[in-house]
Amino acid sequence: MTVPPNDHAAPSKRQQLKMTAAFLADLYSAKARTRWAAYVRGNPLARATLRPWRGDPYRQYEILRARGPLVPGLDPDAVATVSHSMCKQVLKHRSFGTDGREGVGKDAAEFNLSLLEMDPPDHTRVRRFAAPAFTPRRMAVYAESIEQLVGRLVNDALTKGRFDLQKEISAPLPISVISELLGVPDADYEVFTQYGAVLGGALDGIQSLRHGRQALQARARLGRMFDRLIEERRTDPRDDLLTVLAQNEDEAIRPEEMLPLCTLLLVAGFETTVNLIGNAVHQLMRHRDQWDLLTADPSLAGQAIEETLRYDPPIQLTSRICKADTEIDGIPIKRGTWVVTVIGGANRDPEAFPDPARFDITRTDNTDHLAFSSGIHYCIGAPLAKLEAEAALRVIAERMPDLRIAGKVPMRGSTIVHGVRELPVSAGRRASLAT
């Protein structure tokens, strides 16, 4: 869905009519093509994007794998791969770029996520600017406050006995951390959470007129909030990333890049971590032997997070465009071809991981997963996401050893972001409040 050039300005009525007509035509045409491919042609990639198969797309990925390392995509100019080797090479190869598009069949003007949609040299410049917020020294600073926050969230959840782990622990943790990193005051927390969730839901593309309106409103309101906060930091600097933005405007980062970068840090910092925690606990509940291993030795939390990133990653796929005729694993790829790298399938490639369909938190061969992408677009916030998820999982295992699923677990209605929408659990008899 095309947005007006000015991020904060509302489109005119004429622009709205044009946008609406173009959007509806594209939306229903794309949906019809996908359904035809899924139900009539039995295309596994198309099936993996639709609700009946979306909750467990991995079976469809195995059908794709059986068809070869590179298969036709959903569009004439697109191909897809679940090969770990091919995915990794495409993500790292200099002949491939993002060119302003992320995902499958997504309009470049629809949603700007800064670093994810930049190629060098702009990507190099902006990433260098943001990188200091995620250094090991910074992680050490965050570690203590994350541990304390997890403890408070777990305490609050335990007073309920039965609760939605996503709502009570998985979601509040990353949004609080990213709020602190950026420097969003407590008064803006609720707005930050609300609009971050709306924009995160747009990663798959706008799904309806209502969704489009919500995304546009969220983008505009979030933009106004960041504008106000950055203006404050120009005269009242603090120890946060918004101050760094404000103090380096026009030098390291351009004014028009500020909102996309803030939005990226919000959406990526929230979406990746909330689903990583949820997926980890969900898989551990489904594999009780692994949960027993973790509760017996909570220091395995880091390994459990790595295995979740391999086995059930929060981000399932991304795409790159070939910018020059090239060859990957002996297969020629022409300039202008979009390659959909199916990360969720690549992470279960038997050529890369022995017995890949087995969830095993004691694995030592799982660190080459592609859950955070690879190459220059490797997730800049990966250390922070791992730190938060490991802390959450360790404390949950220590203080809720009898944790169990306590109801139906609905999955998110998303193709790119994979996770549980709700995770109803019961803490059990041995749960303990911190004193």
C-alpha positions as a Markdown table, in Angstrom:
| # | Residue | x | y | z |
|---|---|---|---|---|
| 1 | Met | 0.0 | 0.0 | 0.0 |
| 2 | Thr | 1.7 | 3.2 | -1.2 |
| 3 | Val | 2.1 | 5.9 | 1.4 |
| 4 | Pro | 2.3 | 9.6 | 0.7 |
| 5 | Pro | 5.9 | 11.0 | 0.4 |
| 6 | Asn | 5.6 | 13.0 | 3.7 |
| 7 | Asp | 5.6 | 10.4 | 6.5 |
| 8 | His | 3.5 | 12.6 | 8.8 |
| 9 | Ala | 1.1 | 14.2 | 6.4 |
| 10 | Ala | -2.3 | 12.8 | 5.7 |
| 11 | Pro | -3.1 | 12.1 | 2.0 |
| 12 | Ser | -5.7 | 14.3 | 0.1 |
| 13 | Lys | -9.0 | 12.7 | -0.7 |
| 14 | Arg | -8.0 | 12.3 | -4.3 |
| 15 | Gln | -4.8 | 10.5 | -3.2 |
| 16 | Gln | -6.8 | 8.4 | -0.9 |
| 17 | Leu | -9.1 | 7.3 | -3.7 |
| 18 | Lys | -6.2 | 6.4 | -6.0 |
| 19 | Met | -4.4 | 4.6 | -3.2 |
| 20 | Thr | -7.5 | 2.7 | -2.2 |
| 21 | Ala | -8.2 | 1.6 | -5.8 |
| 22 | Ala | -4.7 | 0.5 | -6.5 |
| 23 | Phe | -4.4 | -1.2 | -3.1 |
| 24 | Leu | -7.6 | -3.2 | -3.6 |
| 25 | Ala | -6.6 | -4.3 | -7.1 |
| 26 | Asp | -3.2 | -5.4 | -5.9 |
| 27 | Leu | -4.5 | -7.1 | -2.8 |
| 28 | Tyr | -7.2 | -9.2 | -4.3 |
| 29 | Ser | -5.1 | -10.1 | -7.3 |
| 30 | Ala | -2.3 | -11.2 | -5.1 |
| 31 | Lys | -4.6 | -13.2 | -2.8 |
| 32 | Ala | -6.2 | -14.9 | -5.8 |
| 33 | Arg | -2.8 | -15.9 | -7.2 |
| 34 | Thr | -1.7 | -17.3 | -3.9 |
| 35 | Arg | -4.9 | -19.3 | -3.4 |
| 36 | Trp | -4.8 | -20.7 | -6.9 |
| 37 | Ala | -1.1 | -21.7 | -6.4 |
| 38 | Ala | -1.9 | -23.3 | -3.1 |
| 39 | Tyr | -5.2 | -25.1 | -3.7 |
| 40 | Val | -5.0 | -25.8 | -7.4 |
| 41 | Arg | -1.3 | -26.2 | -8.1 |
| 42 | Gly | -0.4 | -27.4 | -4.6 |
| 43 | Asn | 2.6 | -25.1 | -4.4 |
| 44 | Pro | 4.2 | -25.7 | -1.0 |
| 45 | Leu | 5.5 | -22.1 | -0.7 |
| 46 | Ala | 2.0 | -20.7 | -1.3 |
| 47 | Arg | 0.5 | -23.2 | 1.1 |
| 48 | Ala | 3.0 | -22.2 | 3.8 |
| 49 | Thr | 1.6 | -18.6 | 3.6 |
| 50 | Leu | -2.0 | -19.6 | 4.1 |
| 51 | Arg | -3.8 | -20.2 | 7.4 |
| 52 | Pro | -4.4 | -24.0 | 7.1 |
| 53 | Trp | -0.7 | -24.6 | 6.9 |
| 54 | Arg | 0.8 | -21.4 | 8.5 |
| 55 | Gly | 0.9 | -22.8 | 12.1 |
| 56 | Asp | 3.3 | -25.6 | 11.0 |
| 57 | Pro | 4.9 | -24.6 | 7.7 |
| 58 | Tyr | 7.8 | -27.0 | 8.1 |
| 59 | Arg | 6.0 | -29.9 | 6.3 |
| 60 | Gln | 5.6 | -27.7 | 3.3 |
| 61 | Tyr | 9.3 | -26.7 | 3.4 |
| 62 | Glu | 10.2 | -30.4 | 3.2 |
| 63 | Ile | 8.1 | -30.8 | 0.1 |
| 64 | Leu | 10.0 | -27.8 | -1.4 |
| 65 | Arg | 13.3 | -29.5 | -0.4 |
| 66 | Ala | 12.4 | -32.6 | -2.3 |
| 67 | Arg | 11.8 | -30.6 | -5.4 |
| 68 | Gly | 15.4 | -29.3 | -5.5 |
| 69 | Pro | 17.6 | -26.5 | -4.2 |
| 70 | Leu | 15.9 | -23.8 | -6.2 |
| 71 | Val | 12.2 | -23.9 | -7.1 |
| 72 | Pro | 9.8 | -21.4 | -8.8 |
| 73 | Gly | 8.4 | -18.8 | -6.5 |
| 74 | Leu | 4.9 | -17.2 | -6.4 |
| 75 | Asp | 5.8 | -14.5 | -8.9 |
| 76 | Pro | 7.2 | -15.0 | -12.4 |
| 77 | Asp | 10.4 | -13.2 | -11.4 |
| 78 | Ala | 10.9 | -15.1 | -8.1 |
| 79 | Val | 12.4 | -18.4 | -7.0 |
| 80 | Ala | 12.7 | -19.9 | -3.6 |
| 81 | Thr | 15.1 | -22.1 | -1.7 |
| 82 | Val | 15.2 | -24.1 | 1.6 |
| 83 | Ser | 18.8 | -25.1 | 1.1 |
| 84 | His | 20.9 | -23.9 | 3.9 |
| 85 | Ser | 24.0 | -23.5 | 1.7 |
| 86 | Met | 22.1 | -21.6 | -1.0 |
| 87 | Cys | 20.3 | -19.4 | 1.5 |
| 88 | Lys | 23.5 | -18.5 | 3.3 |
| 89 | Gln | 25.3 | -17.7 | 0.1 |
| 90 | Val | 22.5 | -15.5 | -1.3 |
| 91 | Leu | 22.3 | -13.6 | 2.0 |
| 92 | Lys | 26.1 | -13.0 | 2.0 |
| 93 | His | 26.8 | -12.7 | -1.8 |
| 94 | Arg | 27.5 | -9.2 | -3.1 |
| 95 | Ser | 25.5 | -9.8 | -6.2 |
| 96 | Phe | 22.3 | -9.8 | -4.1 |
| 97 | Gly | 20.6 | -6.8 | -2.5 |
| 98 | Thr | 17.4 | -5.7 | -0.8 |
| 99 | Asp | 16.5 | -2.8 | -3.2 |
| 100 | Gly | 13.9 | -1.5 | -0.8 |
| 101 | Arg | 11.9 | -4.7 | -0.6 |
| 102 | Glu | 11.6 | -7.2 | 2.2 |
| 103 | Gly | 9.3 | -10.2 | 2.1 |
| 104 | Val | 7.2 | -11.8 | -0.6 |
| 105 | Gly | 5.4 | -9.7 | -3.1 |
| 106 | Lys | 5.8 | -6.5 | -1.1 |
| 107 | Asp | 5.5 | -3.0 | -2.4 |
| 108 | Ala | 8.7 | -1.1 | -1.6 |
| 109 | Ala | 6.8 | 2.0 | -0.6 |
| 110 | Glu | 4.6 | 0.1 | 1.8 |
| 111 | Phe | 6.8 | -0.1 | 4.9 |
| 112 | Asn | 10.3 | 1.4 | 5.4 |
| 113 | Leu | 12.5 | -0.5 | 7.8 |
| 114 | Ser | 15.7 | 1.3 | 7.2 |
| 115 | Leu | 18.7 | -1.1 | 7.5 |
| 116 | Leu | 16.7 | -4.1 | 6.3 |
| 117 | Glu | 16.0 | -2.3 | 3.0 |
| 118 | Met | 19.3 | -0.6 | 2.5 |
| 119 | Asp | 22.3 | -1.7 | 0.5 |
| 120 | Pro | 25.8 | -0.3 | 0.7 |
| 121 | Pro | 27.0 | 2.4 | 1.0 |
| 122 | Asp | 24.0 | 3.8 | 2.9 |
| 123 | His | 23.6 | 0.5 | 4.8 |
| 124 | Thr | 27.2 | 0.6 | 6.0 |
| 125 | Arg | 26.9 | 4.2 | 7.1 |
| 126 | Val | 23.7 | 3.8 | 9.1 |
| 127 | Arg | 24.6 | 0.4 | 10.6 |
| 128 | Arg | 28.0 | 1.9 | 11.8 |
| 129 | Phe | 26.0 | 4.6 | 13.5 |
| 130 | Ala | 23.6 | 2.3 | 15.3 |
| 131 | Ala | 26.1 | -0.5 | 16.2 |
| 132 | Pro | 27.5 | 1.1 | 19.4 |
| 133 | Ala | 24.1 | 0.5 | 21.1 |
| 134 | Phe | 24.7 | -3.3 | 20.8 |
| 135 | Thr | 28.3 | -3.7 | 21.9 |
| 136 | Pro | 29.3 | -6.3 | 24.5 |
| 137 | Arg | 29.9 | -3.5 | 26.9 |
| 138 | Arg | 26.3 | -2.3 | 26.4 |
| 139 | Met | 25.0 | -5.8 | 26.8 |
| 140 | Ala | 26.7 | -6.1 | 30.2 |
| 141 | Val | 25.0 | -2.8 | 31.2 |
| 142 | Tyr | 21.6 | -4.1 | 30.1 |
| 143 | Ala | 22.0 | -7.6 | 31.7 |
| 144 | Glu | 21.3 | -6.6 | 35.3 |
| 145 | Ser | 18.3 | -4.5 | 34.5 |
| 146 | Ile | 16.9 | -7.3 | 32.3 |
| 147 | Glu | 17.3 | -9.8 | 35.1 |
| 148 | Gln | 15.5 | -7.6 | 37.5 |
| 149 | Leu | 12.7 | -6.9 | 35.0 |
| 150 | Val | 12.2 | -10.6 | 34.3 |
| 151 | Gly | 12.0 | -11.2 | 38.0 |
| 152 | Arg | 9.2 | -8.7 | 38.4 |
| 153 | Leu | 7.3 | -10.0 | 35.4 |
| 154 | Val | 7.5 | -13.5 | 36.7 |
| 155 | Asn | 6.4 | -12.5 | 40.1 |
| 156 | Asp | 3.4 | -10.7 | 38.7 |
| 157 | Ala | 2.5 | -13.6 | 36.5 |
| 158 | Leu | 2.7 | -16.1 | 39.4 |
| 159 | Thr | 0.1 | -14.2 | 41.4 |
| 160 | Lys | -2.4 | -15.2 | 38.7 |
| 161 | Gly | -1.5 | -19.0 | 38.7 |
| 162 | Arg | -2.9 | -19.4 | 35.2 |
| 163 | Phe | -1.8 | -16.7 | 32.7 |
| 164 | Asp | -1.0 | -15.9 | 29.1 |
| 165 | Leu | 2.8 | -16.1 | 29.0 |
| 166 | Gln | 3.0 | -14.0 | 25.9 |
| 167 | Lys | 1.0 | -11.2 | 27.4 |
| 168 | Glu | 2.5 | -11.3 | 30.9 |
| 169 | Ile | 6.2 | -12.0 | 30.2 |
| 170 | Ser | 7.2 | -12.4 | 26.5 |
| 171 | Ala | 5.8 | -9.1 | 25.3 |
| 172 | Pro | 6.4 | -6.7 | 28.2 |
| 173 | Leu | 10.1 | -7.6 | 28.5 |
| 174 | Pro | 11.4 | -6.6 | 25.0 |
| 175 | Ile | 9.2 | -3.5 | 24.7 |
| 176 | Ser | 10.5 | -2.3 | 28.1 |
| 177 | Val | 14.1 | -2.9 | 27.0 |
| 178 | Ile | 13.8 | -1.3 | 23.6 |
| 179 | Ser | 12.0 | 1.7 | 25.3 |
| 180 | Glu | 14.9 | 2.1 | 27.6 |
| 181 | Leu | 17.5 | 1.8 | 24.8 |
| 182 | Leu | 15.8 | 4.4 | 22.7 |
| 183 | Gly | 14.9 | 6.7 | 25.6 |
| 184 | Val | 11.1 | 6.6 | 25.4 |
| 185 | Pro | 9.7 | 7.9 | 28.7 |
| 186 | Asp | 7.2 | 5.8 | 30.7 |
| 187 | Ala | 4.4 | 8.1 | 29.7 |
| 188 | Asp | 4.8 | 7.0 | 26.1 |
| 189 | Tyr | 5.1 | 3.3 | 26.9 |
| 190 | Glu | 1.5 | 2.4 | 26.0 |
| 191 | Val | 1.5 | 4.3 | 22.7 |
| 192 | Phe | 4.9 | 2.7 | 21.9 |
| 193 | Thr | 3.6 | -0.8 | 22.4 |
| 194 | Gln | 0.3 | -0.2 | 20.6 |
| 195 | Tyr | 1.8 | 1.3 | 17.4 |
| 196 | Gly | 4.9 | -1.0 | 17.4 |
| 197 | Ala | 2.5 | -4.0 | 17.3 |
| 198 | Val | 0.5 | -2.5 | 14.4 |
| 199 | Leu | 3.6 | -1.8 | 12.4 |
| 200 | Gly | 5.0 | -5.2 | 13.2 |
| 201 | Gly | 1.9 | -6.8 | 11.8 |
| 202 | Ala | 2.5 | -5.0 | 8.5 |
| 203 | Leu | 5.7 | -7.0 | 7.8 |
| 204 | Asp | 3.7 | -9.4 | 5.7 |
| 205 | Gly | 2.2 | -6.5 | 3.8 |
| 206 | Ile | -1.1 | -4.7 | 4.3 |
| 207 | Gln | -4.0 | -7.3 | 4.4 |
| 208 | Ser | -7.1 | -5.0 | 4.3 |
| 209 | Leu | -8.2 | -1.4 | 4.1 |
| 210 | Arg | -8.6 | -1.4 | 7.9 |
| 211 | His | -5.2 | -2.8 | 8.4 |
| 212 | Gly | -3.8 | -0.2 | 6.0 |
| 213 | Arg | -5.5 | 2.7 | 7.9 |
| 214 | Gln | -4.1 | 1.4 | 11.2 |
| 215 | Ala | -0.6 | 1.1 | 9.8 |
| 216 | Leu | -0.7 | 4.6 | 8.3 |
| 217 | Gln | -2.1 | 6.1 | 11.5 |
| 218 | Ala | 0.5 | 4.2 | 13.6 |
| 219 | Arg | 3.3 | 5.3 | 11.4 |
| 220 | Ala | 2.2 | 9.0 | 11.5 |
| 221 | Arg | 1.6 | 9.0 | 15.3 |
| 222 | Leu | 4.9 | 7.2 | 16.0 |
| 223 | Gly | 6.6 | 9.7 | 13.7 |
| 224 | Arg | 5.2 | 12.6 | 15.7 |
| 225 | Met | 6.2 | 11.0 | 18.9 |
| 226 | Phe | 9.8 | 10.5 | 17.7 |
| 227 | Asp | 9.9 | 14.0 | 16.3 |
| 228 | Arg | 9.0 | 15.4 | 19.6 |
| 229 | Leu | 11.4 | 13.3 | 21.6 |
| 230 | Ile | 14.3 | 14.0 | 19.2 |
| 231 | Glu | 13.6 | 17.7 | 19.4 |
| 232 | Glu | 13.8 | 17.4 | 23.2 |
| 233 | Arg | 17.1 | 15.6 | 23.0 |
| 234 | Arg | 18.6 | 18.4 | 20.9 |
| 235 | Thr | 18.5 | 20.7 | 24.0 |
| 236 | Asp | 18.3 | 18.1 | 26.8 |
| 237 | Pro | 20.7 | 15.2 | 25.9 |
| 238 | Arg | 20.5 | 12.0 | 27.8 |
| 239 | Asp | 22.2 | 8.6 | 27.8 |
| 240 | Asp | 20.0 | 7.0 | 25.1 |
| 241 | Leu | 19.9 | 6.3 | 21.3 |
| 242 | Leu | 17.5 | 9.2 | 20.6 |
| 243 | Thr | 20.1 | 11.6 | 21.9 |
| 244 | Val | 22.7 | 10.1 | 19.6 |
| 245 | Leu | 20.3 | 10.6 | 16.7 |
| 246 | Ala | 19.6 | 14.1 | 17.7 |
| 247 | Gln | 23.3 | 15.0 | 18.2 |
| 248 | Asn | 24.5 | 13.5 | 14.9 |
| 249 | Glu | 21.8 | 14.8 | 12.6 |
| 250 | Asp | 23.0 | 15.7 | 9.1 |
| 251 | Glu | 26.5 | 14.2 | 9.9 |
| 252 | Ala | 26.2 | 10.5 | 10.5 |
| 253 | Ile | 22.5 | 10.1 | 9.7 |
| 254 | Arg | 20.1 | 12.1 | 7.5 |
| 255 | Pro | 16.9 | 13.5 | 9.0 |
| 256 | Glu | 14.7 | 11.4 | 6.7 |
| 257 | Glu | 16.5 | 8.2 | 8.0 |
| 258 | Met | 15.6 | 8.9 | 11.7 |
| 259 | Leu | 12.1 | 7.6 | 11.8 |
| 260 | Pro | 12.8 | 4.4 | 9.7 |
| 261 | Leu | 15.7 | 3.6 | 12.0 |
| 262 | Cys | 13.7 | 4.1 | 15.2 |
| 263 | Thr | 10.8 | 2.1 | 13.7 |
| 264 | Leu | 13.2 | -0.7 | 12.8 |
| 265 | Leu | 14.7 | -0.9 | 16.3 |
| 266 | Leu | 11.2 | -0.9 | 17.8 |
| 267 | Val | 9.6 | -3.5 | 15.5 |
| 268 | Ala | 12.6 | -5.8 | 15.1 |
| 269 | Gly | 13.5 | -5.5 | 18.8 |
| 270 | Phe | 9.9 | -6.3 | 19.8 |
| 271 | Glu | 8.8 | -8.8 | 17.2 |
| 272 | Thr | 11.9 | -11.0 | 17.2 |
| 273 | Thr | 12.3 | -11.3 | 21.0 |
| 274 | Val | 8.6 | -11.7 | 21.9 |
| 275 | Asn | 8.3 | -14.6 | 19.5 |
| 276 | Leu | 11.6 | -16.1 | 20.4 |
| 277 | Ile | 10.6 | -16.4 | 24.0 |
| 278 | Gly | 7.1 | -17.6 | 23.1 |
| 279 | Asn | 8.4 | -20.2 | 20.6 |
| 280 | Ala | 11.1 | -21.4 | 23.1 |
| 281 | Val | 8.6 | -22.0 | 25.9 |
| 282 | His | 6.0 | -23.5 | 23.5 |
| 283 | Gln | 8.5 | -26.0 | 22.1 |
| 284 | Leu | 9.7 | -26.9 | 25.5 |
| 285 | Met | 6.2 | -27.6 | 26.6 |
| 286 | Arg | 5.7 | -29.8 | 23.6 |
| 287 | His | 9.0 | -31.7 | 24.3 |
| 288 | Arg | 8.7 | -32.4 | 28.0 |
| 289 | Asp | 12.0 | -34.3 | 28.1 |
| 290 | Gln | 13.8 | -31.1 | 27.1 |
| 291 | Trp | 11.9 | -29.0 | 29.6 |
| 292 | Asp | 13.0 | -31.5 | 32.3 |
| 293 | Leu | 16.6 | -31.1 | 31.2 |
| 294 | Leu | 16.3 | -27.3 | 31.5 |
| 295 | Thr | 14.6 | -27.3 | 34.9 |
| 296 | Ala | 17.3 | -29.6 | 36.2 |
| 297 | Asp | 20.0 | -27.3 | 34.8 |
| 298 | Pro | 18.7 | -23.8 | 34.0 |
| 299 | Ser | 22.2 | -22.9 | 32.7 |
| 300 | Leu | 21.1 | -24.6 | 29.5 |
| 301 | Ala | 18.8 | -21.7 | 28.8 |
| 302 | Gly | 21.3 | -20.2 | 26.3 |
| 303 | Gln | 21.5 | -23.5 | 24.4 |
| 304 | Ala | 17.7 | -23.8 | 24.5 |
| 305 | Ile | 17.5 | -20.4 | 22.8 |
| 306 | Glu | 20.0 | -21.3 | 20.1 |
| 307 | Glu | 18.0 | -24.5 | 19.4 |
| 308 | Thr | 14.8 | -22.6 | 19.2 |
| 309 | Leu | 16.4 | -20.2 | 16.7 |
| 310 | Arg | 17.3 | -23.2 | 14.6 |
| 311 | Tyr | 14.2 | -25.3 | 15.1 |
| 312 | Asp | 11.4 | -22.7 | 15.2 |
| 313 | Pro | 12.8 | -19.3 | 14.3 |
| 314 | Pro | 10.7 | -16.1 | 14.7 |
| 315 | Ile | 11.5 | -14.9 | 11.2 |
| 316 | Gln | 10.7 | -17.6 | 8.6 |
| 317 | Leu | 11.8 | -16.0 | 5.3 |
| 318 | Thr | 13.3 | -13.0 | 3.6 |
| 319 | Ser | 14.2 | -12.2 | 0.0 |
| 320 | Arg | 17.0 | -10.7 | -2.0 |
| 321 | Ile | 17.2 | -9.5 | -5.6 |
| 322 | Cys | 19.9 | -10.6 | -7.9 |
| 323 | Lys | 21.7 | -7.4 | -9.2 |
| 324 | Ala | 24.1 | -9.2 | -11.6 |
| 325 | Asp | 24.0 | -12.5 | -13.4 |
| 326 | Thr | 25.6 | -15.0 | -11.0 |
| 327 | Glu | 25.8 | -18.6 | -10.0 |
| 328 | Ile | 25.1 | -20.2 | -6.6 |
| 329 | Asp | 26.0 | -23.8 | -6.0 |
| 330 | Gly | 26.4 | -24.3 | -9.7 |
| 331 | Ile | 22.9 | -22.9 | -10.5 |
| 332 | Pro | 22.8 | -19.8 | -12.6 |
| 333 | Ile | 20.6 | -16.9 | -11.4 |
| 334 | Lys | 19.7 | -14.1 | -13.7 |
| 335 | Arg | 19.8 | -10.4 | -12.9 |
| 336 | Gly | 16.4 | -9.1 | -11.7 |
| 337 | Thr | 15.4 | -12.5 | -10.1 |
| 338 | Trp | 14.0 | -12.4 | -6.6 |
| 339 | Val | 15.3 | -15.2 | -4.4 |
| 340 | Val | 13.1 | -16.1 | -1.4 |
| 341 | Thr | 15.4 | -17.5 | 1.2 |
| 342 | Val | 13.2 | -19.7 | 3.4 |
| 343 | Ile | 15.1 | -19.5 | 6.7 |
| 344 | Gly | 12.7 | -21.8 | 8.5 |
| 345 | Gly | 13.4 | -24.5 | 6.0 |
| 346 | Ala | 17.2 | -23.9 | 5.8 |
| 347 | Asn | 17.5 | -24.3 | 9.5 |
| 348 | Arg | 16.2 | -27.9 | 9.1 |
| 349 | Asp | 18.3 | -28.8 | 6.2 |
| 350 | Pro | 19.8 | -32.3 | 6.9 |
| 351 | Glu | 22.9 | -31.4 | 5.0 |
| 352 | Ala | 23.6 | -28.7 | 7.6 |
| 353 | Phe | 22.1 | -30.2 | 10.8 |
| 354 | Pro | 22.0 | -33.9 | 11.6 |
| 355 | Asp | 18.5 | -35.2 | 12.5 |
| 356 | Pro | 17.1 | -31.7 | 11.9 |
| 357 | Ala | 13.5 | -32.5 | 12.9 |
| 358 | Arg | 14.6 | -33.3 | 16.5 |
| 359 | Phe | 14.4 | -30.5 | 19.1 |
| 360 | Asp | 17.4 | -31.0 | 21.3 |
| 361 | Ile | 18.6 | -28.2 | 23.7 |
| 362 | Thr | 21.9 | -30.1 | 24.2 |
| 363 | Arg | 22.9 | -29.7 | 20.6 |
| 364 | Thr | 26.3 | -28.2 | 19.9 |
| 365 | Asp | 25.9 | -28.1 | 16.1 |
| 366 | Asn | 23.1 | -25.5 | 15.8 |
| 367 | Thr | 24.9 | -22.2 | 15.9 |
| 368 | Asp | 25.1 | -21.9 | 12.1 |
| 369 | His | 21.4 | -21.3 | 11.9 |
| 370 | Leu | 20.1 | -18.3 | 9.8 |
| 371 | Ala | 17.5 | -17.1 | 12.2 |
| 372 | Phe | 19.2 | -13.6 | 12.3 |
| 373 | Ser | 20.0 | -13.7 | 8.6 |
| 374 | Ser | 23.6 | -13.6 | 7.4 |
| 375 | Gly | 26.1 | -11.3 | 5.8 |
| 376 | Ile | 25.9 | -7.5 | 6.1 |
| 377 | His | 22.2 | -7.7 | 7.1 |
| 378 | Tyr | 22.8 | -10.0 | 10.1 |
| 379 | Cys | 20.5 | -8.7 | 12.8 |
| 380 | Ile | 22.2 | -5.9 | 14.6 |
| 381 | Gly | 20.1 | -6.5 | 17.7 |
| 382 | Ala | 20.8 | -10.3 | 17.9 |
| 383 | Pro | 22.9 | -10.1 | 21.1 |
| 384 | Leu | 20.2 | -8.2 | 22.9 |
| 385 | Ala | 17.4 | -10.5 | 21.7 |
| 386 | Lys | 19.4 | -13.5 | 22.9 |
| 387 | Leu | 20.2 | -11.8 | 26.2 |
| 388 | Glu | 16.6 | -11.1 | 26.9 |
| 389 | Ala | 15.3 | -14.5 | 25.8 |
| 390 | Glu | 18.0 | -16.4 | 27.8 |
| 391 | Ala | 17.2 | -14.5 | 31.0 |
| 392 | Ala | 13.5 | -15.0 | 30.6 |
| 393 | Leu | 13.8 | -18.7 | 29.9 |
| 394 | Arg | 16.3 | -19.3 | 32.8 |
| 395 | Val | 14.1 | -17.5 | 35.4 |
| 396 | Ile | 10.9 | -19.3 | 34.2 |
| 397 | Ala | 12.7 | -22.7 | 34.4 |
| 398 | Glu | 14.0 | -21.9 | 37.9 |
| 399 | Arg | 10.7 | -20.6 | 39.3 |
| 400 | Met | 8.1 | -22.5 | 37.4 |
| 401 | Pro | 9.4 | -26.1 | 37.0 |
| 402 | Asp | 5.9 | -27.5 | 36.8 |
| 403 | Leu | 4.8 | -25.1 | 34.0 |
| 404 | Arg | 2.3 | -26.6 | 31.6 |
| 405 | Ile | 0.1 | -25.6 | 28.7 |
| 406 | Ala | -3.4 | -24.7 | 30.0 |
| 407 | Gly | -5.5 | -24.2 | 26.9 |
| 408 | Lys | -5.5 | -23.9 | 23.1 |
| 409 | Val | -2.4 | -22.2 | 21.7 |
| 410 | Pro | -3.4 | -20.1 | 18.6 |
| 411 | Met | -0.7 | -19.2 | 16.2 |
| 412 | Arg | -0.1 | -15.8 | 14.7 |
| 413 | Gly | -1.7 | -15.0 | 11.3 |
| 414 | Ser | 1.6 | -14.2 | 9.7 |
| 415 | Thr | 3.9 | -15.7 | 7.1 |
| 416 | Ile | 7.2 | -13.8 | 7.8 |
| 417 | Val | 6.9 | -13.6 | 11.6 |
| 418 | His | 6.2 | -17.0 | 13.1 |
| 419 | Gly | 5.0 | -17.4 | 16.7 |
| 420 | Val | 2.2 | -18.1 | 19.1 |
| 421 | Arg | -0.5 | -15.4 | 19.5 |
| 422 | Glu | -1.3 | -16.6 | 23.0 |
| 423 | Leu | 0.4 | -19.1 | 25.3 |
| 424 | Pro | -2.0 | -20.0 | 28.2 |
| 425 | Val | 0.0 | -21.8 | 30.9 |
| 426 | Ser | -0.4 | -22.9 | 34.5 |
| 427 | Ala | 2.6 | -22.4 | 36.8 |
| 428 | Gly | 2.0 | -25.5 | 38.9 |
| 429 | Arg | 2.5 | -26.3 | 42.6 |
| 430 | Arg | 6.3 | -25.8 | 42.7 |
| 431 | Ala | 6.2 | -22.2 | 41.4 |
| 432 | Ser | 8.0 | -19.8 | 43.7 |
| 433 | Leu | 7.7 | -16.0 | 44.2 |
| 434 | Ala | 11.0 | -14.1 | 44.6 |
| 435 | Thr | 11.5 | -12.6 | 48.0 |
